[in-house]
Amino acid sequence: MMRNMQRPMDAMGRDELRLWIQQLQFTMRDLALYLDTHPEDANAHRCYLDALQRWKQALAAYKERFGIQFQEQVCDHTDWSAWVSTPWPWEKGEN
Amino acid sequence: MWQYQKALQYPVKIKQPNAKLAKMVITQLGGPDGELGASMRYLNQRYTMPLRELSGLLTDIGTEELSHMEIVSALVYQLTKGLTPEQLEAQGFAPYFVDHTTGIYPVAASGVPFSAEVFQSTGDAIADLHEDLGAEQKARKTYDNILRLADDPDVRDVIRFLRAREIVHYQRFGEGMRLLQDKLAASSPWPKNPYAFNPSFDHECWKHKGRKEK
């Protein structure tokens, strides 16, 4: 299902790519709840791993094109100062 | 342990400040059926669950409720940002303003501060899961009532997302309850009435582990 929804990541602007990362995070959280009560559902687990892989790819693509936004993208101390100075998610138009 | 991600679970982009609406929405931060109470309820209940699946479910839903606290707080923050004291007063926000300015503090729509008395942790899995199912429906009810009163489309969109999550959580807790009841029915010395005891505390409930139902 997600395969059809995804546009190529290079075609996405900053806001669209960030929203895609948020959508993948949400997909994983929602599947996690389901897997807690259906731990043997192999198909749901495949969907989880699929989203996890896409999430990692999207984080790397975002960092390369638009810089740091998420702590998972931090590699060295200059990354950290970039991370801490990006807007907080409750700021208007920045979440 | 927990890790923070610098993103909301669902975006909040309010164009029009509205303190009157903020006064209603804030009840889902600090009110009787709000997200703070939901999170504390699940994260406190999880320790004494007799099944690991149930502790996992309470951990993951309790964690998601923390991200819903952040969404509701972002709504209140943006709805009150940039208003003058006169505008805040005209929009009914003066009683909150005198104590908290436009800081975020957990209160109900009535102004009553958050209290741990809005939830229980009984140390009894059946009692706790029944409370959790009720809590999800009570929160869904509050979101429904906000939707009956709020006309700002930016606010309504976020409230509809939060409302949908209550329904998903209700579904998951229902599955958790069924899992517990099926396992109890298979192992309790009282298979016809395994719910009459505390499966988190009364170990006799799990006496006949693996017994096949006739």
Interface residues (C-beta under 8 A of the other chain):
Chain A: R18 L19 I21 Q22 Q25 F26 R29 D30 A32 L33 Y34 D36 T37 H38 P39 Q69 F70 Q71 E72 W83 T86 W88 P89 W90 K92 G93 N95
Chain B: Q3 Y4 Q5 K6 A7 L8 Q9 Y10 P11 V12 K13 I14 E53 G56 L57 D60 I61 E64 E70 S73 A74 Y77 Q78 K81 V168 H169 R172 E175 G176 L179
